[in-house]
Amino acid sequence: MRAVVTGANGFVAGHLIDHLLEQGDTVLALTRTNHCKLALSAQLTTGVWDITQPASTGIIQQVREFNPDVVYHLAAISVRSSCGETTPSDTALQVNVEGTRHVANCCTQLPNVPRLVFTSSVYVYGSSFEQLTCVKEADPVAPDNGYGISKLMAEEVLEQFQPELPYIIARSFQHTGPGQTGSLLIPEWIDKLHTEASPLEVYNLNTWIDYSDARDVAQAYRVLALEGTPGELFNVGSGQAIRSGEIFNKLQSLLNTSKSAIESNPGESYLPIADITKIKSETSWRPQRLVDETLKDIIQSLSDES
């Protein structure tokens, strides 16, 4: 396949592009600036597009000449502090909502309209439940933060392009993997376990989460491009709940540490868990990697970088 990837410098986009190239696909990687983290190959070319602006004549020409079969739209602002607590920030609206409109518009201007795989979020269902809850695609949506609201608004933008644009929505649940850095739970805990003395301050050890390996998520996107029904949405997750404290203990075991922890926000917390019946029944995709393998690979990748 010939694939365009927006947000190509992102964490999951890197895994997606690796997977696409491994499958023999040809890729046009679009980034917001001229700085591209990707290693170029014969199958990979790059372009620059700030999606807060409509596609320029030059971008449309580049994409038209590339003639994609599929566009994977991953470009987004996902940091909660940048997206707004209860309503979307201007940045979230510009990137996540209007950016999606601009990408969809670009697709419909091509002689051969490609399939669009849009990466939405678990947070359209809300960010907190009173008990362990598996959510299905048909369940009510109730986003309660700026990021989730902006992603739902982007889904609604795509509906305006039916039936001209064959889009598929992937509602991705939490995911992690090699290469993930920053203040997110797992890389932050690995850093604390490496560098800080006991007891460690952690946010919460009793949060139930659906954690996937980003490499599995990337593979799901390609399978959806090939096998998903246009106009449909699919949960992409592990379908399993794991307690954050169990992740903490697994990391301690892998790092051979035995440090105690103090919670800054104790109590039970429940994030939505993916019901993945639909993607498993309608496509060939299955989650492949267990949490232990993912954590081991993250630790190894951080060790290789240091």
N, C-alpha and C positions, 0 to 999 in steps of 0.2 A: 504494500500500500504506500501511497504518498501522503504524508501526514504533516500538518502544521501544528505546532505546539506554542500556545501563548504562555507568557510567564515562565519562559524556558530556564531562567536562572533559579527557579524555586526548588525547594527540597524534593517534593514528589515529582516535579517535572524532570528533574535529573534522572530519577529512577525510571520514569516513563520513557524518556529518550533512550536510555541504555537498553531497555527492553525492546523498543521499536527497532533499534539498530540490530540487536541480536536476532530479531525475527526477519531481518532482511528488508525492512521498510526504509524508505527515503524520507528524510525529515528536514523541514524548514523550521528552525527554532527562532521564535520572535521574543526579543527582550525589550525592556523599556529604555535602556541606554545602550551605548556602544560597548559597554563592558560585558562580555559574555564569558561565563565560567567554563563553558563546555569545550572539550577537546575536539577540534574539527576533524572530520573524516570525509572520505569520498561520498558517503551517504548523507552527510549533514551540511547544510548551509544555514546562514543566520540572516536575520533582518532586525531592524529597529522600529518599534511602534509603541508609542505611549497611548494605550487604549482609552485614556480619558479624552482623547481627541478622535474624531472620525478618521477613518483610513484615508490617507493622502492618495493622490493619483499614483505616486510612486509605489506605495505599499500595495494598492490594488493591482498595479501592473506586475509587481513581483509575485504576488500570490497567484494571479491569473496565469503567469508563465509557469509557475510551479505546478499548477493544476492538481490541487490536493483531492484525495478521495475522502479525507476526514480532517476536521479541525478539532483538536483537543484544547478546550478553553480552560486553562488553569490559572491565568493571571488574576490575582485578587489581593485585596488587603484583608488579612485574617487576624492580625494582632488586635486583641479586644480593646486595648487602650486607644488604638487608632480608629476603631470602628464606632465608638460610642457605647455607653453603658446600656441605656434604655431605648435610645433612638439612633438611627444611623448618622454618623458624622458626615460632613461634606465630602471628606476623602472617600469614605465607604460608598457613598452615593455615586461619586464620580467614577471610581474604579469598578466596584462590584456591580453596580446597576447600569449606569450609562456605558461603561466599558463593555458590558455584555451586549448591549444594544448595538454598539459600534461594530463588534465582532460579527454579530448576526447580520447586520447590514452589509458588511463586506462580503460575507458568504453568499448572500443573495444577488450580489452584483457580478458573480463569476458565471462564465458560460455554462460550466458544469457545477451545479450547486452541490457542495460536499455535505456529508453527514457531519453534524456538530455534536460532540460529546462535551457537555457542560458539567463541571464539578461543583455541585452544591454542597450542602452541609447537614450533618446531624442536627445542628442547632435550629433548623427550621421547626423541629418538633418541640423545642424548648431545651433548657439547660439543666433542669432539676425536676425529679419526680419524687413522690413520697415513698415509693417502694420500688423494688426491682421490676422494671417494665421493658418488655420487648415491643418495639414499635414497627408497624407495617407501613408500607407506602400509602395506603388508603386511610391511615389514621389522621385525626385532625392535626393541623399545624398550629403551633403556638410559640413562635420565636419570642424571646424575652430579652434579647440584647441586640445591639446595633449590627453585629456581624450576621446573626441569624436572620434578622429582619431584612437586611440588604440582600442576602442570598435568596430569600423567598421572593423579594421584589424582582430579582434577576430572573427567577423561574417564570414569573408572571410576564416579564418582558418577552421571553421566548415564545410564550403562548400566542403573542401577537403576530408571530411570523408563520404560524400554521396556515395552510399546509405547504407553503412554498419551501420552508426550511426543514429538512428531516433531522430534528434534534433529539438527543437522548439526555436525560438528566441523571447524574450519579450523585446520590446523597451519601457522601462519605462520612463515616464515623471516625473516631480518633485513630490516628495511625502514627507509627514511629518507625525508625530503622536507621541503618548506617548513614551517617552524614547529617543527622539532625543535631542541631546545636541550639544554644541560647537558653532562655529561661523556662523552656518547656519542662514538664515534670521529669522525664527520664534523664535527659542530659544534665539537668540541674542536680538531680540526686546523685548521679555518677560523680559529678564534680565535687559535691559536698563530701561524699564518702571518700574521695581521694584526698581532699585538702583540709577538711575541718575536723576539729576535735569533737569527741563525744561529750554531751549529747548534741545531736544535730537538730536544728529547727526546721520542721517540714510543715506544709500547710495542712494536710489531712491524710490519715492512714486508713480511713474507712470510707473511701469513695469507690463506688462500683462503676467500672468503665468497660466499654467495648474497645479493645485495642487491637488493631491490625498491623501487620507488617506493610510498610509503604511499598515494598516490591510486589506484594500480593495486590495491593490497591492499583498499582500501575498496570498490572496484568489484567485486572478487571476492566479498566478503561478500554484497553485494546479489544478485549472480548466483546464488550458492549458495542464498540464501533462495528464489529463484524457481525454480531448476532442479535443485538438489542433491537426491539421494535421502535421505530421512530414515534415520537410523541409520548413515550412512556418514561417513567422514572423508576430508579432502582436503588435500594439500599446497598451500600458497599461497606461491609464490616466483617468482623469475625463471627458474629452471632453468639459470642460467649461473653459472659461477665467475669471480670477479674477485679479483686479488691486492691486498691493502691498499696495497702500494707503488704500484700503478697508480693507485689512487684518490688517493694523496698527490700523484703527478705531475700528474694531471688538475686537482686543486685549484690546484697551483702555476701551471699554465698559465692557468686561468681568472682567477686573482688577479694574474697577471703578476709572480710572485715566483720566486726561484731560491735557496731556502735549503736547506742540507744538514740531515740528520737523524741522530741517534744513537739506536739502539734500546736500550731498557732491558731487553727480553726477546727477544734475537735468536734466529733459528732458523725452521724451517718449521713451519707450523701449518695444520691443515685442519679447517674447520667443515663440517658436513653441507651438501650441495648438494641442492636439491629436484628430484626427478623429478616433473614436473608433467603427466605423460601422462594421469593419471586425470581431473584437472579439465578438461583440454583436450578429452578424448574424451567426457566426460559433460555438459559445459556449454559455453556459448558464450564463456566468459571467455578472454582472452588478455592477457599483459602488453603494455602499450602504450609505456611510456616507457623510453628508453635511459638509462644511467647519466649520460652527459654532460648530458642535459637536466635530470635530477634535481639534479645538483650545481649547475648554473647557477641553477636555481630556488631552491635552498637559499641560495646566496650572495645572490641578489637579495632574498629574504625577510628575511635578517639585515640587509642594508643598509637595507631599508625601515624596520626597527624602530629602527635607531640614529639 
